[in-house]
Amino acid sequence: MFLTVNTDDPRAIYQQVADGIKELIACGELPEGTALPPVRQLAADLGVNLNTIAAAYRELQKDGLIAVKHGSGSVVASRTTTERSHEELLRPLRTALTQLVLAGLPQSKIPGMVSEELRTVMKGSK
């Protein structure tokens, strides 16, 4: 699993880790049932505190993306078991679109940007 943390990124490190794992799951690099590295190992590999990785794993578990089995590790959960409402799923998209509009991007450019990012995410999941 290839993850990096960037100290210049305004996001908290645990959020960078969680977002990185989400991207790896979305693009198919971490398919269902794949074991994630133990918290201590990933913390050592990234040079961060193990509580940071534990926080990232808790967020992923809360989102239904991983299953944590104490004593035997964490695995990527089945996507079909994620029970999130349509509204819940749209919320981050709405937030991202709002940020693009507030950044001054013309409305005509936004669909192309969204399509390109979707192609990037879906490239590995086929």
Secondary structure, DSSP 8 states (H G I E B T S, - for coil): ------TTSSS-HHHHHHHHHHHHHHTTSS-TT-B---HHHHHHHHTS-HHHHHHHHHHHHHTTSEEEETTTEEEE--GGG----HHHHHHHHHHHHHHHHHTT--TTTHHHHHHHHHHHHHHTT-
